[in-house]
Amino acid sequence: MSYTLIWEQNDGAESQSLQSGSSIAGGLAFYTGHIMIGTIPTKVTCSLQKIDAPTGTATLKLIASDNSVKTIFGTIDASTLTTSFIDYDFINDLATSAVSDGDILAWFYSGSSSFKYEMAATATSANTLQKYSSDAINWSAYPAGLYPSTVKIYKAGPPTITTRLPPPPITVRL
């Protein structure tokens, strides 16, 4: 499967942490006017890191503004992460839900210690807002420009089709 980059944010290397007992979900909300609105994302590349010795699972989801799940991109065992940021690809080629106004691309974490992700709204990313939640239901916003980050979002690209036609017939005139 090929992928076409829809949107990329590469503003720095700051990050957010999710941990049990405080913020258990966090990510980016998209609003009218953003290039993501109306597109169907199928792949997300995000930098991840562990702090201390986390246990548990982190799941990347696209959720609607009413908190219903639109797409699950994948999960990762937080204990397998390294102490340095590494880019990971999360792919769901079966995704059918387009991004709508207020949808949130968010990490959900259930576990101990801290799981860190680089994905946040910045002053240069118009029509987005960094959101976090302590219960995965009620969302609060960080000020724009507070946490620069790196994230790439893709859609399925057009399939590569190769057609080989026979040569045209030869016409001879006398």
C-alpha positions as a Markdown table, in Angstrom:
| # | Residue | x | y | z |
|---|---|---|---|---|
| 1 | Met | 0.0 | 0.0 | 0.0 |
| 2 | Ser | 1.3 | 3.4 | -0.8 |
| 3 | Tyr | 0.5 | 6.5 | 1.3 |
| 4 | Thr | 0.3 | 10.2 | 0.5 |
| 5 | Leu | 1.3 | 12.8 | 3.2 |
| 6 | Ile | -1.7 | 14.9 | 4.1 |
| 7 | Trp | -0.3 | 17.1 | 6.9 |
| 8 | Glu | 3.1 | 17.3 | 8.7 |
| 9 | Gln | 4.1 | 19.3 | 11.7 |
| 10 | Asn | 7.8 | 19.5 | 12.5 |
| 11 | Asp | 8.2 | 22.3 | 15.0 |
| 12 | Gly | 10.6 | 21.0 | 17.5 |
| 13 | Ala | 11.2 | 18.2 | 20.0 |
| 14 | Glu | 9.1 | 19.0 | 23.1 |
| 15 | Ser | 6.6 | 16.4 | 24.1 |
| 16 | Gln | 3.6 | 15.5 | 26.3 |
| 17 | Ser | 3.5 | 12.8 | 29.0 |
| 18 | Leu | 0.6 | 10.5 | 29.8 |
| 19 | Gln | 0.5 | 8.6 | 33.1 |
| 20 | Ser | -1.9 | 6.9 | 35.4 |
| 21 | Gly | -3.5 | 9.1 | 38.0 |
| 22 | Ser | -3.4 | 12.3 | 35.9 |
| 23 | Ser | -3.6 | 12.8 | 32.1 |
| 24 | Ile | -4.5 | 9.4 | 30.5 |
| 25 | Ala | -5.4 | 10.8 | 27.1 |
| 26 | Gly | -4.0 | 13.6 | 24.9 |
| 27 | Gly | -3.6 | 14.7 | 21.4 |
| 28 | Leu | -4.7 | 17.1 | 18.6 |
| 29 | Ala | -8.1 | 18.5 | 17.9 |
| 30 | Phe | -8.8 | 19.6 | 14.3 |
| 31 | Tyr | -11.2 | 22.4 | 13.4 |
| 32 | Thr | -12.8 | 23.8 | 10.3 |
| 33 | Gly | -10.3 | 25.2 | 7.9 |
| 34 | His | -7.6 | 22.6 | 8.7 |
| 35 | Ile | -6.4 | 20.5 | 5.7 |
| 36 | Met | -7.3 | 17.3 | 7.7 |
| 37 | Ile | -11.0 | 18.1 | 7.6 |
| 38 | Gly | -12.8 | 15.8 | 5.2 |
| 39 | Thr | -9.8 | 13.4 | 4.7 |
| 40 | Ile | -9.6 | 9.8 | 5.8 |
| 41 | Pro | -6.2 | 9.2 | 7.5 |
| 42 | Thr | -4.8 | 5.7 | 7.4 |
| 43 | Lys | -1.3 | 6.2 | 8.7 |
| 44 | Val | 0.2 | 8.3 | 11.5 |
| 45 | Thr | 3.9 | 8.6 | 12.2 |
| 46 | Cys | 4.7 | 9.8 | 15.7 |
| 47 | Ser | 7.8 | 9.9 | 18.0 |
| 48 | Leu | 7.5 | 8.0 | 21.2 |
| 49 | Gln | 9.6 | 7.5 | 24.3 |
| 50 | Lys | 9.4 | 6.0 | 27.8 |
| 51 | Ile | 10.2 | 7.5 | 31.1 |
| 52 | Asp | 11.3 | 5.3 | 34.0 |
| 53 | Ala | 9.8 | 1.8 | 33.5 |
| 54 | Pro | 6.2 | 2.1 | 32.2 |
| 55 | Thr | 3.9 | -0.8 | 32.0 |
| 56 | Gly | 0.7 | -0.9 | 30.0 |
| 57 | Thr | -0.6 | -0.1 | 26.6 |
| 58 | Ala | -0.8 | 3.1 | 24.6 |
| 59 | Thr | -3.5 | 3.3 | 21.9 |
| 60 | Leu | -3.7 | 5.9 | 19.1 |
| 61 | Lys | -7.3 | 6.7 | 18.1 |
| 62 | Leu | -9.2 | 9.2 | 16.0 |
| 63 | Ile | -12.2 | 10.1 | 18.1 |
| 64 | Ala | -15.2 | 12.2 | 17.3 |
| 65 | Ser | -16.1 | 15.3 | 19.3 |
| 66 | Asp | -18.7 | 13.2 | 21.2 |
| 67 | Asn | -15.8 | 10.8 | 22.3 |
| 68 | Ser | -17.0 | 7.9 | 20.0 |
| 69 | Val | -14.1 | 6.0 | 18.3 |
| 70 | Lys | -13.8 | 6.6 | 14.6 |
| 71 | Thr | -10.6 | 4.8 | 13.9 |
| 72 | Ile | -8.0 | 2.9 | 15.9 |
| 73 | Phe | -4.6 | 3.2 | 14.4 |
| 74 | Gly | -2.8 | 0.8 | 16.7 |
| 75 | Thr | -1.4 | 0.0 | 20.1 |
| 76 | Ile | 2.1 | -0.3 | 21.6 |
| 77 | Asp | 3.4 | -1.8 | 24.8 |
| 78 | Ala | 4.9 | 1.1 | 26.6 |
| 79 | Ser | 7.6 | -1.1 | 28.2 |
| 80 | Thr | 9.1 | -1.8 | 24.7 |
| 81 | Leu | 9.8 | 1.9 | 24.1 |
| 82 | Thr | 13.3 | 3.3 | 24.5 |
| 83 | Thr | 14.4 | 6.3 | 26.6 |
| 84 | Ser | 15.1 | 8.2 | 23.3 |
| 85 | Phe | 12.4 | 9.4 | 20.9 |
| 86 | Ile | 11.9 | 7.0 | 18.0 |
| 87 | Asp | 9.4 | 7.5 | 15.1 |
| 88 | Tyr | 6.8 | 4.8 | 14.9 |
| 89 | Asp | 4.2 | 4.2 | 12.2 |
| 90 | Phe | 0.6 | 3.3 | 13.1 |
| 91 | Ile | -1.5 | 2.1 | 10.1 |
| 92 | Asn | -5.1 | 1.2 | 9.6 |
| 93 | Asp | -5.7 | 0.5 | 5.9 |
| 94 | Leu | -9.3 | -0.3 | 6.7 |
| 95 | Ala | -10.1 | 3.2 | 8.0 |
| 96 | Thr | -13.3 | 4.7 | 6.5 |
| 97 | Ser | -13.9 | 7.7 | 8.7 |
| 98 | Ala | -13.1 | 11.2 | 7.5 |
| 99 | Val | -11.9 | 13.8 | 10.0 |
| 100 | Ser | -14.7 | 16.2 | 11.0 |
| 101 | Asp | -14.7 | 19.5 | 12.9 |
| 102 | Gly | -13.7 | 18.9 | 16.6 |
| 103 | Asp | -12.3 | 15.4 | 16.1 |
| 104 | Ile | -9.2 | 14.5 | 18.1 |
| 105 | Leu | -6.3 | 12.3 | 17.1 |
| 106 | Ala | -5.3 | 11.1 | 20.6 |
| 107 | Trp | -3.2 | 8.8 | 22.6 |
| 108 | Phe | -4.9 | 6.8 | 25.4 |
| 109 | Tyr | -2.7 | 5.3 | 28.0 |
| 110 | Ser | -3.4 | 2.8 | 30.8 |
| 111 | Gly | -0.3 | 1.9 | 32.8 |
| 112 | Ser | 2.3 | 3.0 | 35.3 |
| 113 | Ser | 5.1 | 5.5 | 35.0 |
| 114 | Ser | 5.1 | 7.8 | 32.0 |
| 115 | Phe | 4.6 | 7.3 | 28.3 |
| 116 | Lys | 5.7 | 10.3 | 26.2 |
| 117 | Tyr | 4.5 | 11.3 | 22.7 |
| 118 | Glu | 5.5 | 14.1 | 20.4 |
| 119 | Met | 2.3 | 15.4 | 18.9 |
| 120 | Ala | 0.9 | 18.8 | 19.9 |
| 121 | Ala | -0.6 | 22.0 | 18.4 |
| 122 | Thr | 1.7 | 24.9 | 18.0 |
| 123 | Ala | 1.4 | 28.5 | 17.0 |
| 124 | Thr | 2.2 | 27.5 | 13.4 |
| 125 | Ser | -0.5 | 24.9 | 13.1 |
| 126 | Ala | -3.6 | 26.9 | 12.4 |
| 127 | Asn | -7.0 | 25.3 | 13.2 |
| 128 | Thr | -5.6 | 22.7 | 15.7 |
| 129 | Leu | -5.6 | 22.7 | 19.5 |
| 130 | Gln | -3.7 | 20.5 | 21.9 |
| 131 | Lys | -6.1 | 18.6 | 24.2 |
| 132 | Tyr | -5.7 | 16.4 | 27.2 |
| 133 | Ser | -8.0 | 14.5 | 29.5 |
| 134 | Ser | -7.8 | 12.8 | 32.9 |
| 135 | Asp | -10.8 | 10.6 | 32.3 |
| 136 | Ala | -10.9 | 10.2 | 28.5 |
| 137 | Ile | -14.3 | 12.0 | 28.4 |
| 138 | Asn | -13.8 | 15.6 | 29.4 |
| 139 | Trp | -11.1 | 17.4 | 27.4 |
| 140 | Ser | -9.1 | 20.5 | 28.3 |
| 141 | Ala | -6.9 | 22.6 | 26.1 |
| 142 | Tyr | -3.3 | 23.7 | 26.4 |
| 143 | Pro | -2.4 | 27.2 | 25.0 |
| 144 | Ala | -1.4 | 27.1 | 21.4 |
| 145 | Gly | 2.4 | 27.2 | 20.9 |
| 146 | Leu | 3.1 | 25.7 | 24.2 |
| 147 | Tyr | 4.4 | 22.3 | 23.1 |
| 148 | Pro | 6.0 | 22.0 | 19.7 |
| 149 | Ser | 6.2 | 18.6 | 18.2 |
| 150 | Thr | 6.6 | 16.3 | 15.2 |
| 151 | Val | 3.7 | 14.3 | 13.6 |
| 152 | Lys | 3.0 | 13.1 | 10.1 |
| 153 | Ile | -0.5 | 12.1 | 8.9 |
| 154 | Tyr | -1.1 | 10.2 | 5.7 |
| 155 | Lys | -4.0 | 8.9 | 3.6 |
| 156 | Ala | -3.9 | 5.9 | 1.3 |
| 157 | Gly | -2.3 | 6.8 | -1.9 |
| 158 | Pro | -3.6 | 5.9 | -5.3 |
| 159 | Pro | -2.8 | 2.3 | -6.3 |
| 160 | Thr | -0.1 | 1.9 | -8.8 |
| 161 | Ile | -1.5 | 0.4 | -12.0 |
| 162 | Thr | 0.6 | -0.6 | -14.9 |
| 163 | Thr | -1.1 | -1.3 | -18.2 |
| 164 | Arg | 0.8 | -2.7 | -21.0 |
| 165 | Leu | -0.9 | -2.3 | -24.4 |
| 166 | Pro | 0.0 | -4.2 | -27.5 |
| 167 | Pro | 1.8 | -2.1 | -30.1 |
| 168 | Pro | -0.4 | -0.5 | -32.7 |
| 169 | Pro | -0.9 | -2.4 | -35.9 |
| 170 | Ile | 1.4 | -1.7 | -38.7 |
| 171 | Thr | -0.2 | -0.2 | -41.8 |
| 172 | Val | 1.5 | -0.6 | -45.2 |
| 173 | Arg | 0.3 | 1.4 | -48.1 |
| 174 | Leu | 1.4 | 0.8 | -51.7 |
